Amino acid sequence: MAKEEAKVAGLPCELCNMPTPQVKTTTLVCDNCHYCYNKTSDKHVADATYCQFCNP
């Protein structure tokens, strides 16, 4: 069974392409063998609502 180890922010904004606080990748780690897998977000861009540049 894998557990979630860390989340990496930086999903790009849909309007300006700058990084946002939205999760870009999640690192999963196997409890048995400690294999690490980086799972990318299903989304390719973040809504501009979450962008610190477009929506301060």
LONU-326592 format. One record per atom (N, C-alpha, C): residue number from 0; residue in one letter; atom name; z, x, y. Coordinates in Angstrom, 1 decimal, padded with zeros to 4 digits, always signed. Layout:
<nodes>
+------+------+------+--------+--------+--------+
| resi | resn | name |     zz |     xx |     yy |
+------+------+------+--------+--------+--------+
|  NUM |    a |   CA |      Z |      X |      Y |
...
+------+------+------+--------+--------+--------+
</nodes>
This chain:
<nodes>
+------+------+------+--------+--------+--------+
| resi | resn | name |     zz |     xx |     yy |
+------+------+------+--------+--------+--------+
|    0 |    m |    N | +000.0 | +000.8 | -001.2 |
|    0 |    m |   CA | +000.0 | +000.0 | +000.0 |
|    0 |    m |    C | +000.0 | +000.9 | +001.2 |
|    1 |    a |    N | -000.9 | +000.6 | +002.1 |
|    1 |    a |   CA | -001.0 | +001.4 | +003.4 |
|    1 |    a |    C | -000.2 | +000.8 | +004.5 |
|    2 |    k |    N | +000.4 | +001.7 | +005.3 |
|    2 |    k |   CA | +001.1 | +001.1 | +006.4 |
|    2 |    k |    C | +000.5 | +001.7 | +007.7 |
|    3 |    e |    N | +000.7 | +000.9 | +008.7 |
|    3 |    e |   CA | +000.1 | +001.3 | +010.0 |
|    3 |    e |    C | +000.9 | +002.4 | +010.6 |
|    4 |    e |    N | +000.3 | +003.5 | +011.0 |
|    4 |    e |   CA | +001.1 | +004.6 | +011.5 |
|    4 |    e |    C | +001.0 | +004.7 | +013.0 |
|    5 |    a |    N | -000.2 | +004.6 | +013.6 |
|    5 |    a |   CA | -000.4 | +004.8 | +015.0 |
|    5 |    a |    C | -001.6 | +004.1 | +015.5 |
|    6 |    k |    N | -001.5 | +003.6 | +016.8 |
|    6 |    k |   CA | -002.6 | +003.0 | +017.4 |
|    6 |    k |    C | -003.1 | +003.9 | +018.6 |
|    7 |    v |    N | -004.4 | +004.0 | +018.7 |
|    7 |    v |   CA | -005.0 | +004.8 | +019.8 |
|    7 |    v |    C | -005.7 | +003.9 | +020.8 |
|    8 |    a |    N | -005.2 | +003.9 | +022.0 |
|    8 |    a |   CA | -005.9 | +003.1 | +023.0 |
|    8 |    a |    C | -007.2 | +003.7 | +023.5 |
|    9 |    g |    N | -008.0 | +003.0 | +024.3 |
|    9 |    g |   CA | -009.1 | +003.6 | +024.9 |
|    9 |    g |    C | -010.4 | +002.9 | +024.6 |
|   10 |    l |    N | -010.3 | +001.6 | +024.2 |
|   10 |    l |   CA | -011.5 | +000.8 | +024.0 |
|   10 |    l |    C | -012.2 | +000.7 | +025.4 |
|   11 |    p |    N | -013.5 | +001.0 | +025.5 |
|   11 |    p |   CA | -014.2 | +001.0 | +026.8 |
|   11 |    p |    C | -014.4 | -000.4 | +027.3 |
|   12 |    c |    N | -014.3 | -000.5 | +028.7 |
|   12 |    c |   CA | -014.5 | -001.8 | +029.4 |
|   12 |    c |    C | -015.9 | -002.2 | +029.3 |
|   13 |    e |    N | -016.1 | -003.6 | +029.1 |
|   13 |    e |   CA | -017.5 | -004.1 | +029.0 |
|   13 |    e |    C | -018.3 | -004.0 | +030.3 |
|   14 |    l |    N | -017.6 | -003.8 | +031.4 |
|   14 |    l |   CA | -018.4 | -003.7 | +032.7 |
|   14 |    l |    C | -018.6 | -002.3 | +033.2 |
|   15 |    c |    N | -017.5 | -001.5 | +033.2 |
|   15 |    c |   CA | -017.6 | -000.2 | +033.8 |
|   15 |    c |    C | -017.6 | +001.0 | +032.8 |
|   16 |    n |    N | -017.3 | +000.6 | +031.5 |
|   16 |    n |   CA | -017.3 | +001.6 | +030.4 |
|   16 |    n |    C | -016.1 | +002.6 | +030.5 |
|   17 |    m |    N | -015.1 | +002.4 | +031.4 |
|   17 |    m |   CA | -014.0 | +003.2 | +031.4 |
|   17 |    m |    C | -013.0 | +002.8 | +030.3 |
|   18 |    p |    N | -012.1 | +003.7 | +029.9 |
|   18 |    p |   CA | -011.2 | +003.4 | +028.8 |
|   18 |    p |    C | -010.1 | +002.4 | +029.3 |
|   19 |    t |    N | -009.7 | +001.5 | +028.4 |
|   19 |    t |   CA | -008.7 | +000.5 | +028.7 |
|   19 |    t |    C | -007.5 | +000.7 | +027.8 |
|   20 |    p |    N | -006.4 | +000.0 | +028.0 |
|   20 |    p |   CA | -005.3 | +000.1 | +027.1 |
|   20 |    p |    C | -005.5 | -000.6 | +025.8 |
|   21 |    q |    N | -006.6 | -001.3 | +025.6 |
|   21 |    q |   CA | -006.9 | -001.9 | +024.3 |
|   21 |    q |    C | -007.1 | -000.9 | +023.2 |
|   22 |    v |    N | -006.7 | -001.3 | +022.0 |
|   22 |    v |   CA | -006.7 | -000.4 | +020.8 |
|   22 |    v |    C | -008.1 | -000.1 | +020.4 |
|   23 |    k |    N | -008.4 | +001.2 | +020.3 |
|   23 |    k |   CA | -009.7 | +001.6 | +019.9 |
|   23 |    k |    C | -009.7 | +002.0 | +018.4 |
|   24 |    t |    N | -008.7 | +002.6 | +017.9 |
|   24 |    t |   CA | -008.6 | +003.0 | +016.5 |
|   24 |    t |    C | -007.1 | +002.8 | +016.0 |
|   25 |    t |    N | -006.9 | +002.5 | +014.8 |
|   25 |    t |   CA | -005.6 | +002.4 | +014.2 |
|   25 |    t |    C | -005.6 | +003.4 | +013.0 |
|   26 |    t |    N | -004.6 | +004.2 | +012.9 |
|   26 |    t |   CA | -004.4 | +005.1 | +011.7 |
|   26 |    t |    C | -003.5 | +004.4 | +010.7 |
|   27 |    l |    N | -004.1 | +004.3 | +009.5 |
|   27 |    l |   CA | -003.4 | +003.8 | +008.3 |
|   27 |    l |    C | -003.0 | +004.9 | +007.4 |
|   28 |    v |    N | -001.8 | +004.9 | +006.8 |
|   28 |    v |   CA | -001.4 | +006.0 | +005.9 |
|   28 |    v |    C | -000.9 | +005.4 | +004.6 |
|   29 |    c |    N | -001.4 | +005.9 | +003.5 |
|   29 |    c |   CA | -001.0 | +005.5 | +002.2 |
|   29 |    c |    C | +000.4 | +005.9 | +001.9 |
|   30 |    d |    N | +001.3 | +005.0 | +001.4 |
|   30 |    d |   CA | +002.6 | +005.3 | +001.1 |
|   30 |    d |    C | +002.8 | +006.2 | -000.1 |
|   31 |    n |    N | +001.8 | +006.2 | -001.0 |
|   31 |    n |   CA | +001.9 | +007.0 | -002.2 |
|   31 |    n |    C | +001.3 | +008.4 | -002.1 |
|   32 |    c |    N | +000.1 | +008.5 | -001.6 |
|   32 |    c |   CA | -000.5 | +009.9 | -001.5 |
|   32 |    c |    C | -000.6 | +010.4 | -000.1 |
|   33 |    h |    N | -000.2 | +009.6 | +000.9 |
|   33 |    h |   CA | -000.2 | +010.0 | +002.3 |
|   33 |    h |    C | -001.6 | +010.3 | +002.9 |
|   34 |    y |    N | -002.6 | +009.7 | +002.2 |
|   34 |    y |   CA | -004.0 | +009.7 | +002.8 |
|   34 |    y |    C | -004.1 | +009.0 | +004.1 |
|   35 |    c |    N | -004.7 | +009.5 | +005.1 |
|   35 |    c |   CA | -004.8 | +008.9 | +006.4 |
|   35 |    c |    C | -006.3 | +008.4 | +006.6 |
|   36 |    y |    N | -006.3 | +007.2 | +007.1 |
|   36 |    y |   CA | -007.6 | +006.5 | +007.3 |
|   36 |    y |    C | -007.6 | +006.0 | +008.8 |
|   37 |    n |    N | -008.6 | +006.3 | +009.5 |
|   37 |    n |   CA | -008.7 | +005.8 | +010.9 |
|   37 |    n |    C | -009.7 | +004.6 | +010.9 |
|   38 |    k |    N | -009.1 | +003.5 | +011.2 |
|   38 |    k |   CA | -009.8 | +002.2 | +011.2 |
|   38 |    k |    C | -010.2 | +001.9 | +012.7 |
|   39 |    t |    N | -011.5 | +001.8 | +012.9 |
|   39 |    t |   CA | -012.0 | +001.5 | +014.3 |
|   39 |    t |    C | -011.9 | +000.0 | +014.5 |
|   40 |    s |    N | -011.7 | -000.4 | +015.8 |
|   40 |    s |   CA | -011.6 | -001.8 | +016.1 |
|   40 |    s |    C | -012.9 | -002.5 | +015.8 |
|   41 |    d |    N | -012.8 | -003.8 | +015.5 |
|   41 |    d |   CA | -014.0 | -004.6 | +015.3 |
|   41 |    d |    C | -014.8 | -004.8 | +016.5 |
|   42 |    k |    N | -014.1 | -004.7 | +017.7 |
|   42 |    k |   CA | -014.7 | -004.9 | +019.0 |
|   42 |    k |    C | -015.3 | -003.5 | +019.4 |
|   43 |    h |    N | -016.4 | -003.6 | +020.1 |
|   43 |    h |   CA | -017.0 | -002.3 | +020.6 |
|   43 |    h |    C | -016.7 | -002.1 | +022.1 |
|   44 |    v |    N | -016.3 | -003.2 | +022.8 |
|   44 |    v |   CA | -015.9 | -003.1 | +024.2 |
|   44 |    v |    C | -014.7 | -004.1 | +024.4 |
|   45 |    a |    N | -014.0 | -003.8 | +025.5 |
|   45 |    a |   CA | -012.8 | -004.6 | +025.8 |
|   45 |    a |    C | -013.2 | -005.5 | +027.0 |
|   46 |    d |    N | -012.6 | -006.7 | +027.0 |
|   46 |    d |   CA | -012.8 | -007.6 | +028.1 |
|   46 |    d |    C | -012.3 | -007.0 | +029.4 |
|   47 |    a |    N | -013.1 | -007.2 | +030.5 |
|   47 |    a |   CA | -012.8 | -006.6 | +031.8 |
|   47 |    a |    C | -011.4 | -007.0 | +032.3 |
|   48 |    t |    N | -010.8 | -008.1 | +031.8 |
|   48 |    t |   CA | -009.5 | -008.5 | +032.1 |
|   48 |    t |    C | -008.5 | -007.4 | +031.9 |
|   49 |    y |    N | -008.7 | -006.6 | +030.9 |
|   49 |    y |   CA | -007.7 | -005.5 | +030.5 |
|   49 |    y |    C | -008.0 | -004.2 | +031.2 |
|   50 |    c |    N | -009.0 | -004.1 | +032.0 |
|   50 |    c |   CA | -009.5 | -002.9 | +032.6 |
|   50 |    c |    C | -008.6 | -002.6 | +033.9 |
|   51 |    q |    N | -008.1 | -001.4 | +033.9 |
|   51 |    q |   CA | -007.3 | -001.0 | +035.1 |
|   51 |    q |    C | -008.1 | -000.7 | +036.3 |
|   52 |    f |    N | -009.4 | -000.5 | +036.1 |
|   52 |    f |   CA | -010.3 | -000.1 | +037.2 |
|   52 |    f |    C | -011.0 | -001.4 | +037.7 |
|   53 |    c |    N | -011.5 | -002.3 | +036.9 |
|   53 |    c |   CA | -012.2 | -003.5 | +037.3 |
|   53 |    c |    C | -011.2 | -004.6 | +037.7 |
|   54 |    n |    N | -010.0 | -004.6 | +037.2 |
|   54 |    n |   CA | -009.0 | -005.6 | +037.4 |
|   54 |    n |    C | -007.6 | -005.0 | +037.7 |
|   55 |    p |    N | -007.5 | -004.3 | +038.8 |
|   55 |    p |   CA | -006.2 | -003.6 | +039.0 |
|   55 |    p |    C | -005.1 | -004.5 | +039.3 |
+------+------+------+--------+--------+--------+
</nodes>
